Amino acid sequence: MALKKKATNSEKAALEQASVSDHRGGFVGDDGLFYPHGDAVPQDGSVIPVADGVFWARMPLPWSLDHINVYLFDEGDSWAVVDTGSMGKRGIAAWEALEKGFLGGKPVARVIGTHLHPDHIGLAGWLSERFDASLTMTALEYMTATNLWMGGTKDVPEHEIQFMFQAGVSRQFEPMMRSARFDNYRKGVHQLPAQYIRIEDGSDLKLGGRRWRVVVGRGHSPEHACLSCLDEPLFISGDQVLPNITSNVSVHAREPQANPLAHWIASLDRMREIPGDPLVLPSHGRVFRGLAARLDALIDGHLRKLEALHAHCSELRTPVETFPALFRRKVSGMDFYLALGEALAHLHLLETLSLVSRTYDGDVNRFMACGAFEADEILARTKALPGVMLRSLSDIY
């Protein structure tokens, strides 16, 4: 709940701009989650207060997922922001609108990036240059982002092409694949500052006059930083916990034997230890309550997919041939690449648990089910895999 105090000028401005700024429009959705602001979301140039001195804004994205939530913290003489949106004219225009209006002449002094994806840190470097703001991230996210940005090239690397073929993509698409560019990350992310402030699991931050503790999740990205407030029930979940969708969990060509779904499921299970029923501030969708129920639903959803995939692999399947077991609709375009990475992630976890076996004919990998799928054992077996579990949250709270 918001703390009660005299509203600042910034807060008064936010109340005037926001179409809904209290909980009177709240409701429980079909998913069982409580949405305290109802259907209200921030419009262009406006914000919605979610707690005293904490404001929810939205940045437009040029993709099918058309927005990202960013959170602004009133630091008195400046602002801190969690995540930024992707680089591009629309995102810059949205920030300029906030600067002219809601920011009230105060600079952005601190940028905190939850993880490396363009929608989250695409304008971190731009904000840093514009306001001389510092950047705070985990090391693996910063280093991986820097590597991807520096590694952007005109031509698609050969290992990326072969990765797709080995997953069952038809070679008839080779000319199209080779004609594509390999610099999309660089297009969506302004160059990051040469220096950053490192945070890691258990680190403490001060934001908006509150103490926050870093809770790392893995699987969607290598070292995703969530922020759990120690002074009131607030939880910035980034992409780790979203209300209506589940984040993509993919195997990529740069680490072709990765097992990200094991890390993802274990991270979600670990977050069941977060105390109370915090107000969850996600990167996409609406602010909500019901963290425990949402964690259960996310884990259960992947367990059901694993079971369906195991059944589907009663005969040899390439990763591409597993799509019907995992996805309800036909996938194409960029969604095809994401779906392929996710199919591999599910196959790799089953393989690690000795529930599918792999054959490679020198050209394509194929997988076939082996052993009995015991649904009630999968979570425990996944958490027992070497290197998967992080320390208990009870050790950092």
PyMOL commands that set and color helices and strands:
alter all, ss='L'
color gray80, all
select helices_A, chain A and resi 9-17+89-100+118-121+124-131+139-150+158-166+171-179+184-188+260-273+291-312+320-326+334-352+375-383+393-395
alter helices_A, ss='H'
color red, helices_A
select strands_A, chain A and resi 27-28+34-35+48-51+54-60+67-74+79-82+108-112+134-138+197-199+204-207+210-217+224-229+234-238+279-282+356-360+365-369
alter strands_A, ss='S'
color yellow, strands_A
deselect
rebuild
show_as cartoon
